[in-house]
Amino acid sequence: MAVSDTKYLPIRILPDHLANMIAAGEVIQRPSSVAKELLENALDAHAHSVSLVVAEGGTSLLQVADDGTGVSAEDATRAFQRHATSKIASPADLEAITTFGFRGEALASIASVARVTMLTRRREDETGTEVRIDGGGAARFAPAAREPGTTVAVRNLFFNVPARRKFLKSGATEYRHVAEALWRVALSHPDLHLELVNNGERVLHLRPGDAWQRLVDLFGERQAAQCIPIDQQTAVASIRGFLGKPSFGQKSRSRQWLFLNGRYIQNKSISHAVASAYEHALDRGSFPFFILHLDINPKRVDVNVHPAKLEAKFEDEQAIYRELQAIVRQALAGASHIPAISLEGLEHGTGRILTRFTDRQHEPGPPSGPLVDRRTGEISRAGDLSAERITEALLIGGEDRHREGPASVEPPGMNVAQEWTSDAPVWQLATTYILTRIESGLLVVDQHVAHERVLYEAALGRLQEGKRDSQQLLFPATMKLNPAELSLLSELTEHLTALGFDLRPFGGGSVIVDGIPADVKTGDVENLLREILLLYGEFQRSVTPDAHDALLKSFACRSAVKAGDVLSEEEMRHLLRAVYSTKMPYVCPHGRPVLLRLTTAELDRRFGRR
């Protein structure tokens, strides 16, 4: 097309209703966006009780009713205008935002793409006010009766924007997102009375309580027992909440909640601080469960960086990262993560004993918290679901890899390292496992992975502190390496030397090994080093890009005692003492369990003694 044929388009000022519809695309993406904004308005109104009513996933109706402060008749006429807010008056207010809604866009955006009715009344007013707006049209006002508080009903969402409505998912999917918005409010405000009604049926009813009670109400006693409470005050933040034990690892990040001054946010750096604190305690592909609240001086954070207020900028994010990581590590180190063996009884007709593994010690009742069924989107009490679907249905999109039978709650503060005494008898079973007595019963230790943990942390300490500990070989070993092995060795020579290996080139692709780390048994040195190189290549490709970490894992795995190695009584005691001296004695560097516990209480139960 020729330039002369180009039609000139004049600059226009968009009419308010069209500008609001465009703004709605940033703030209101689906029914859950409406739920989030209305729920936050209820919180800002200091509500004590909030009800959320949903029909057809929120597309035909989404209503939030509260008993908060309400709105005056005069302010009700302004509430749906763009940039209308009671929470910001001057630029200085933006430096210390303490409310959830402050942009003044939510109600205007919602009203531009739906049919909205607001009914509100302040306590000091004799009558309330009703406001009706259809798709950004003129607002209609009328006096109305209502108890103090506010009800906002949003009907036919995106009825006038077909392009947006066709991108919505099924009613069940949209409902799950709406329920997640309420779930976040429930977790951040345990003192709030909450109710959820879906398609005419009340599916959730939460009474006010403390954080622990809300955890139990939402997840059930068995799931809550898998969590470690934390509550720490640091120089930059107050950090509180719950961490899932490593055995409670999840298959996705959907069960991670981070709140900043009561506001749900997403922050990759903070989430990484938590994940990194779990070190190798989680299986590959698993993610930690956590509910964390950060309370920080509002002047040191900026929550005005995202249209939906889902992100925040911190004045000193690195300091928060370090302190949170340290707190999580301390909490994990102070809690017992040792799985217990639950004997499920004799399999009918075979006489074979079935066992299941869990990290609890006595059997509670079934979970009592409300659950969300991933298949239907319905929230139910645990008792309403079949046993096979409880773990699958728990929470929105959640997955639980621990499909266990009856499990138990570990006594608060119980730590097996404190139960075991070095003079307790020890035995070796199948030249693979070390058995020893502890106060609560019997401890079973996998000798290979236990030694892996010991060697890994010892080697890590040497690398970090720059301390070499080498033993010279009486007869140096000569190795012939292929080009790939030689390349890997060249890449790792500095790190291997720091670990305690003494290596020197011999020409023609050969290397002479004069010394090995002091804590490695002398033997087939060539295979030892070759397998370290092989494992290093595998770990670097599939697990971590960190050369140090991949090397340490390789070294620990290859150098540790193996299943089938006969250990003397003194060697077994030495290994137990060494593993209890590590920072994370419960799992090997790859996430496999080191220890299992069989309690006398479980034996009593199985033998009918209680």
Buried (B, 14 or more C-beta within 10 A) or exposed (E): EEEEEEEEEEEEEEEEBEBBBEBBEEBBBBBBBBBBBBBBBBBBBEBBBBBBBBBBBBBBBBBBBBBBBBBBBEBBBBBBBBEBBBBBEEEEBEEEBEBBBBBBBBBBBBBBBBBBBBBBBBEEBEEBBBBBBBBBEEBEEEEBEBEBBBBBBBBBBBBBBEEBBEEBBEBBBBBBBBBBBBBBBBBBBBEBBBBBBBBEEEBBBBEBBEBEBBBBBBBBBBBBBBBBBBEBEBEBBEBBBBBBBBBBBBBEEBBBBBBBBBBBBBBEEBBEBBBBBBBBBBBEEBBBBBBBBBBBEBEBBBBBEEBBBBBBEBEBBEBBBBBBBBBBBEBBBEBBBBBBBBBBEEEEEEEEEEEBBBBBBBBBEBBBBBBBBBEEBBBBBBEBBEEEBBBBBBBBEBBBBBEBEBBBBBEEEBBBBEBBEEEBEBEBEEEBBBBBBBEBBBBBBBBBBBBBBBBBBBBBEBBEEEEBEBBEBEEBBEBEBEEEBBEBBEBBBEBBBBBBBBBEEEEEEEBBBBBBBEBBEEEEBBEBBBBBBBBBBEBBEEBBEEBBBBBBBBBBBBBBBEEEBEBEEEBBBBBBEBBBEBEBBBBBBBBBBBBBBBBBBBBEBBEEEE
